[in-house]
Amino acid sequence: MAISRETNFTVDGAPDDLLEPMVRALSDMRCHRFNRDGLVVTARTMINWRSVGEIMTVALSDAGNGQTRVDVASRSALRTVILDWGANNSNLRRFEAAFRKRIAALTKDPVATR
C-alpha cells in the first residue's frame, strides 16, 4: 500500500489559462515523465536519498466566480513504501508555493513566465 497525501486550494483565473503555469510549477520541482489528460497532469518526482520518487497528480477545475479549484495528490511510486519521511506532504507544499509564484509572475508580466 503506497503512502498518499492530497490537498486542494483555489486560485483566481480560468482553468485553461492556468494549465501552463501548473506544468511549469511541476517543472520547477524537477518533475519529469509528464502525462496529460485534459486539465489533469501526472508527473514523477526525482529519486533522492530519502525517496524512490513520488507520482504527483494535479487537476484543475472551474470553481465558479472566476476561480479555479486545484486538486493535488502525491503518492509514493512504489506500493511497498510504508514510511515516506514526509516526502508527500513536502511535495504538496512545494507545488502550491511554486504554482502561486508562477501565477503571480503571470499576472505581473505575461512574457516573464515563458
Secondary structure as UniProt FT lines:
FT   STRAND          4..12
FT   HELIX           15..28
FT   TURN            29..30
FT   STRAND          32..37
FT   TURN            38..39
FT   STRAND          40..44
FT   TURN            49..50
FT   STRAND          54..64
FT   TURN            65..66
FT   STRAND          67..76
FT   TURN            79..80
FT   TURN            85..86
FT   HELIX           87..108
FT   TURN            110..113
//
